């Protein structure tokens, strides 16, 4: 099975996002459930919808936070797995 941190993802058509200063809220229009992301989660979501994986995002911000790289990658990977589980992101079609 592919590591979620290595997947290219996109927002499903039924998920609406709204930015509030540095935070982002995702709303699943089908279920009515919402999920809030803090500033780091919001940056990750921006990277994901622009075509990066969470591992690529982690490599790009390495050193910005006082956390070891392995922990950062694990935390971001866990967030991606949660977003996938809640169907707030989905795997993008592979590039041709």
TORROPA-765291 format. One line per 3 residues: their letters; for each residue x, z, y of N, C-alpha, C, O, CB. Coordinates in nm, 2 decimals, m for minus. Glycine has a CB too. Layout:
BEGIN
a) X,Z,Y,X,Z,Y,X,Z,Y,X,Z,Y,X,Z,Y  ... $
This chain:
BEGIN
xxx) 0.08,0.00,m0.12,0.00,0.00,0.00,0.09,0.00,0.12,0.19,0.07,0.13,m0.10,0.12,0.00  0.05,m0.07,0.23,0.12,m0.08,0.35,0.11,0.04,0.43,0.00,0.10,0.44,0.08,m0.21,0.43  0.22,0.09,0.49,0.22,0.20,0.58,0.14,0.17,0.70,0.17,0.06,0.76,0.37,0.25,0.61 $
xxx) 0.04,0.25,0.74,m0.03,0.22,0.86,0.05,0.20,0.99,0.02,0.13,1.08,m0.14,0.33,0.88  0.17,0.27,0.99,0.26,0.26,1.10,0.32,0.12,1.12,0.38,0.09,1.22,0.36,0.36,1.10  0.31,0.04,1.01,0.37,m0.10,1.02,0.26,m0.21,1.03,0.29,m0.33,1.03,0.44,m0.12,0.89 $
xxx) 0.13,m0.17,1.05,0.03,m0.27,1.06,0.01,m0.32,1.21,0.03,m0.24,1.30,m0.10,m0.21,1.01  m0.03,m0.44,1.22,m0.07,m0.50,1.35,m0.22,m0.47,1.35,m0.29,m0.51,1.26,m0.03,m0.65,1.36  m0.27,m0.41,1.46,m0.41,m0.37,1.47,m0.47,m0.43,1.59,m0.41,m0.48,1.69,m0.41,m0.22,1.47 $
xxx) m0.60,m0.42,1.60,m0.68,m0.46,1.71,m0.81,m0.38,1.72,m0.84,m0.30,1.62,m0.72,m0.61,1.70  m0.88,m0.38,1.83,m1.00,m0.31,1.85,m1.11,m0.39,1.78,m1.12,m0.51,1.81,m1.03,m0.28,2.00  m1.20,m0.33,1.71,m1.32,m0.40,1.66,m1.41,m0.43,1.77,m1.40,m0.37,1.88,m1.39,m0.32,1.55 $
xxx) m1.50,m0.53,1.75,m1.59,m0.57,1.86,m1.69,m0.46,1.90,m1.75,m0.46,2.01,m1.66,m0.69,1.82  m1.71,m0.37,1.81,m1.81,m0.26,1.83,m1.75,m0.13,1.90,m1.81,m0.03,1.91,m1.88,m0.22,1.71  m1.62,m0.14,1.93,m1.55,m0.03,1.99,m1.52,m0.06,2.14,m1.46,m0.16,2.17,m1.42,0.01,1.92 $
xxx) m1.57,0.03,2.22,m1.55,0.02,2.37,m1.45,0.13,2.41,m1.46,0.24,2.36,m1.69,0.04,2.44  m1.37,0.09,2.50,m1.27,0.19,2.55,m1.29,0.21,2.70,m1.33,0.12,2.78,m1.12,0.14,2.53  m1.26,0.33,2.75,m1.26,0.36,2.89,m1.15,0.46,2.92,m1.12,0.56,2.85,m1.40,0.43,2.92 $
xxx) m1.08,0.42,3.03,m0.96,0.50,3.07,m1.01,0.60,3.18,m1.08,0.56,3.27,m0.85,0.41,3.13  m0.96,0.72,3.17,m0.99,0.83,3.26,m0.85,0.88,3.30,m0.79,0.96,3.23,m1.08,0.94,3.20  m0.80,0.84,3.42,m0.66,0.86,3.46,m0.57,0.82,3.35,m0.55,0.70,3.33,m0.64,1.02,3.49 $
xxx) m0.50,0.91,3.28,m0.40,0.87,3.18,m0.46,0.88,3.04,m0.39,0.84,2.94,m0.28,0.96,3.19  m0.58,0.93,3.02,m0.64,0.95,2.89,m0.73,0.82,2.86,m0.77,0.75,2.96,m0.72,1.08,2.88  m0.76,0.80,2.74,m0.86,0.70,2.70,m0.96,0.75,2.60,m0.93,0.83,2.51,m0.78,0.58,2.63 $
xxx) m1.08,0.71,2.62,m1.19,0.75,2.52,m1.23,0.62,2.45,m1.26,0.52,2.52,m1.31,0.81,2.60  m1.24,0.62,2.32,m1.29,0.51,2.24,m1.43,0.55,2.20,m1.46,0.66,2.15,m1.20,0.48,2.12  m1.53,0.46,2.21,m1.67,0.48,2.17,m1.70,0.38,2.07,m1.70,0.26,2.09,m1.76,0.48,2.29 $
xxx) m1.75,0.42,1.95,m1.80,0.33,1.85,m1.94,0.31,1.88,m2.03,0.40,1.87,m1.78,0.39,1.70  m1.98,0.19,1.93,m2.11,0.16,1.97,m2.21,0.16,1.85,m2.33,0.18,1.87,m2.12,0.02,2.04  m2.17,0.14,1.73,m2.25,0.15,1.61,m2.30,0.29,1.58,m2.41,0.31,1.55,m2.19,0.08,1.49 $
xxx) m2.20,0.38,1.58,m2.23,0.52,1.54,m2.26,0.61,1.65,m2.32,0.72,1.63,m2.11,0.57,1.46  m2.22,0.57,1.77,m2.23,0.66,1.89,m2.12,0.77,1.90,m2.13,0.85,1.99,m2.36,0.73,1.89  m2.03,0.77,1.81,m1.92,0.87,1.81,m1.81,0.82,1.90,m1.79,0.70,1.92,m1.87,0.89,1.66 $
xxx) m1.75,0.92,1.96,m1.63,0.89,2.05,m1.51,0.97,2.01,m1.52,1.07,1.94,m1.67,0.92,2.19  m1.40,0.92,2.05,m1.27,0.98,2.02,m1.18,0.97,2.14,m1.16,0.87,2.20,m1.20,0.90,1.89  m1.12,1.09,2.18,m1.04,1.09,2.30,m0.89,1.09,2.27,m0.85,1.15,2.17,m1.07,1.22,2.38 $
xxx) m0.82,1.01,2.35,m0.67,1.00,2.33,m0.60,1.06,2.45,m0.64,1.03,2.57,m0.63,0.86,2.30  m0.50,1.14,2.43,m0.42,1.20,2.54,m0.33,1.09,2.59,m0.33,0.97,2.54,m0.34,1.32,2.50  m0.25,1.11,2.70,m0.17,1.00,2.76,m0.08,0.93,2.65,m0.06,0.81,2.66,m0.09,1.06,2.87 $
xxx) m0.02,1.01,2.56,0.07,0.94,2.46,m0.01,0.85,2.37,0.02,0.74,2.34,0.15,1.04,2.38  m0.13,0.91,2.32,m0.22,0.83,2.24,m0.27,0.70,2.31,m0.28,0.60,2.25,m0.34,0.91,2.19  m0.30,0.72,2.44,m0.34,0.60,2.52,m0.23,0.50,2.53,m0.26,0.38,2.52,m0.38,0.65,2.66 $
xxx) m0.11,0.54,2.55,0.00,0.44,2.55,0.02,0.37,2.41,0.04,0.25,2.41,0.13,0.51,2.59  0.00,0.45,2.31,0.01,0.39,2.17,m0.10,0.29,2.16,m0.08,0.18,2.11,m0.01,0.50,2.06  m0.23,0.32,2.20,m0.34,0.22,2.18,m0.31,0.10,2.26,m0.33,m0.01,2.21,m0.47,0.29,2.23 $
xxx) m0.26,0.11,2.38,m0.22,m0.01,2.46,m0.12,m0.09,2.39,m0.13,m0.22,2.39,m0.16,0.04,2.60  m0.02,m0.03,2.33,0.08,m0.10,2.25,0.02,m0.17,2.13,0.05,m0.29,2.10,0.20,m0.01,2.20  m0.07,m0.10,2.06,m0.13,m0.16,1.94,m0.21,m0.28,1.97,m0.20,m0.39,1.91,m0.22,m0.06,1.87 $
xxx) m0.29,m0.28,2.08,m0.38,m0.39,2.11,m0.30,m0.50,2.18,m0.35,m0.62,2.19,m0.49,m0.35,2.21  m0.17,m0.48,2.22,m0.09,m0.58,2.27,0.00,m0.65,2.15,0.08,m0.74,2.18,0.01,m0.53,2.38  m0.02,m0.60,2.03,0.04,m0.66,1.92,0.16,m0.59,1.85,0.22,m0.63,1.76,0.09,m0.79,1.96 $
xxx) 0.19,m0.47,1.90,0.30,m0.39,1.85,0.25,m0.30,1.74,0.13,m0.26,1.73,0.37,m0.31,1.95  0.34,m0.26,1.64,0.30,m0.16,1.55,0.34,m0.02,1.61,0.41,m0.02,1.71,0.38,m0.18,1.41  0.29,0.08,1.54,0.32,0.22,1.60,0.47,0.24,1.58,0.53,0.32,1.66,0.24,0.33,1.53 $
xxx) 0.53,0.19,1.47,0.68,0.21,1.46,0.76,0.14,1.57,0.86,0.19,1.62,0.72,0.15,1.32  0.71,0.02,1.61,0.78,m0.05,1.72,0.76,0.02,1.85,0.85,0.03,1.93,0.72,m0.20,1.73  0.64,0.08,1.87,0.61,0.16,1.99,0.70,0.28,1.99,0.76,0.31,2.09,0.47,0.20,1.99 $
xxx) 0.72,0.35,1.87,0.80,0.47,1.87,0.95,0.43,1.90,1.01,0.51,1.97,0.79,0.53,1.73  1.00,0.32,1.85,1.13,0.28,1.88,1.15,0.26,2.03,1.26,0.28,2.09,1.17,0.15,1.80  1.05,0.21,2.10,1.06,0.18,2.24,1.05,0.30,2.33,1.10,0.29,2.44,0.95,0.09,2.28 $
xxx) 1.00,0.41,2.28,0.99,0.53,2.36,1.08,0.64,2.32,1.08,0.75,2.37,0.85,0.59,2.36  1.17,0.61,2.22,1.26,0.71,2.17,1.35,0.77,2.28,1.40,0.69,2.36,1.36,0.64,2.06  1.35,0.90,2.29,1.43,0.96,2.39,1.34,1.01,2.51,1.39,1.09,2.59,1.54,0.88,2.44 $
xxx) 1.22,0.96,2.52,1.13,1.00,2.63,1.08,1.14,2.61,1.05,1.21,2.71,1.02,0.90,2.65  1.07,1.18,2.49,1.01,1.31,2.46,1.11,1.39,2.38,1.19,1.34,2.31,0.88,1.29,2.38  1.09,1.52,2.40,1.18,1.62,2.33,1.13,1.64,2.19,1.09,1.75,2.15,1.20,1.75,2.41 $
xxx) 1.14,1.54,2.10,1.10,1.55,1.96,1.19,1.45,1.88,1.22,1.35,1.93,0.95,1.51,1.95  1.22,1.49,1.76,1.30,1.41,1.68,1.23,1.28,1.64,1.11,1.29,1.62,1.36,1.48,1.56  1.30,1.17,1.62,1.24,1.04,1.60,1.15,1.05,1.47,1.04,0.99,1.47,1.34,0.94,1.58 $
xxx) 1.19,1.11,1.36,1.11,1.12,1.24,0.98,1.18,1.27,0.87,1.14,1.21,1.19,1.19,1.13  0.98,1.29,1.34,0.85,1.36,1.37,0.76,1.28,1.46,0.64,1.27,1.44,0.88,1.50,1.44  0.82,1.21,1.56,0.74,1.12,1.65,0.67,1.01,1.57,0.56,0.98,1.58,0.83,1.06,1.76 $
xxx) 0.75,0.95,1.48,0.70,0.84,1.40,0.58,0.89,1.30,0.48,0.82,1.28,0.81,0.77,1.31  0.61,1.01,1.25,0.51,1.07,1.16,0.38,1.10,1.23,0.27,1.07,1.18,0.56,1.19,1.09  0.39,1.16,1.35,0.27,1.19,1.43,0.20,1.07,1.47,0.07,1.06,1.47,0.31,1.27,1.55 $
xxx) 0.27,0.96,1.52,0.20,0.84,1.56,0.14,0.77,1.44,0.03,0.72,1.45,0.30,0.74,1.63  0.21,0.77,1.33,0.15,0.71,1.20,0.02,0.78,1.16,m0.07,0.72,1.12,0.25,0.72,1.09  0.02,0.92,1.18,m0.10,1.00,1.14,m0.22,0.96,1.24,m0.33,0.95,1.19,m0.07,1.15,1.15 $
xxx) m0.18,0.94,1.37,m0.29,0.90,1.46,m0.34,0.76,1.42,m0.47,0.74,1.43,m0.23,0.90,1.60  m0.26,0.67,1.39,m0.30,0.53,1.35,m0.39,0.55,1.22,m0.50,0.48,1.22,m0.18,0.44,1.32  m0.35,0.63,1.13,m0.43,0.64,1.01,m0.57,0.70,1.04,m0.67,0.66,0.98,m0.36,0.74,0.91 $
xxx) m0.58,0.80,1.13,m0.70,0.85,1.17,m0.79,0.75,1.24,m0.91,0.74,1.22,m0.68,0.97,1.27  m0.73,0.67,1.33,m0.81,0.56,1.40,m0.86,0.46,1.30,m0.97,0.41,1.31,m0.72,0.49,1.50  m0.78,0.43,1.20,m0.83,0.34,1.09,m0.94,0.40,1.01,m1.04,0.33,0.99,m0.71,0.30,1.00 $
xxx) m0.93,0.52,0.98,m1.03,0.60,0.90,m1.16,0.60,0.97,m1.27,0.58,0.91,m0.98,0.74,0.87  m1.16,0.62,1.10,m1.28,0.63,1.19,m1.33,0.49,1.23,m1.43,0.47,1.30,m1.25,0.71,1.31  m1.25,0.38,1.18,m1.29,0.24,1.21,m1.29,0.21,1.36,m1.37,0.14,1.41,m1.42,0.21,1.16 $
xxx) m1.20,0.28,1.44,m1.18,0.26,1.58,m1.07,0.15,1.61,m1.07,0.10,1.72,m1.14,0.39,1.65  m0.99,0.12,1.50,m0.91,0.00,1.51,m0.92,m0.07,1.37,m0.96,0.00,1.27,m0.76,0.04,1.54  m0.88,m0.19,1.36,m0.88,m0.26,1.24,m0.76,m0.35,1.23,m0.69,m0.39,1.33,m1.01,m0.35,1.22 $
xxx) m0.72,m0.39,1.11,m0.60,m0.48,1.09,m0.63,m0.61,1.15,m0.73,m0.68,1.13,m0.57,m0.49,0.94  m0.53,m0.66,1.23,m0.54,m0.79,1.30,m0.50,m0.90,1.19,m0.43,m0.87,1.10,m0.45,m0.80,1.42  m0.55,m1.02,1.21,m0.52,m1.13,1.13,m0.37,m1.16,1.15,m0.32,m1.15,1.26,m0.60,m1.26,1.16 $
xxx) m0.30,m1.19,1.04,m0.16,m1.22,1.05,m0.13,m1.34,1.14,m0.21,m1.44,1.15,m0.09,m1.25,0.91  m0.02,m1.34,1.22,0.01,m1.45,1.31,0.05,m1.57,1.22,0.11,m1.56,1.12,0.13,m1.41,1.40  0.01,m1.69,1.26,0.04,m1.81,1.19,0.17,m1.87,1.24,0.22,m1.97,1.19,m0.07,m1.92,1.21 $
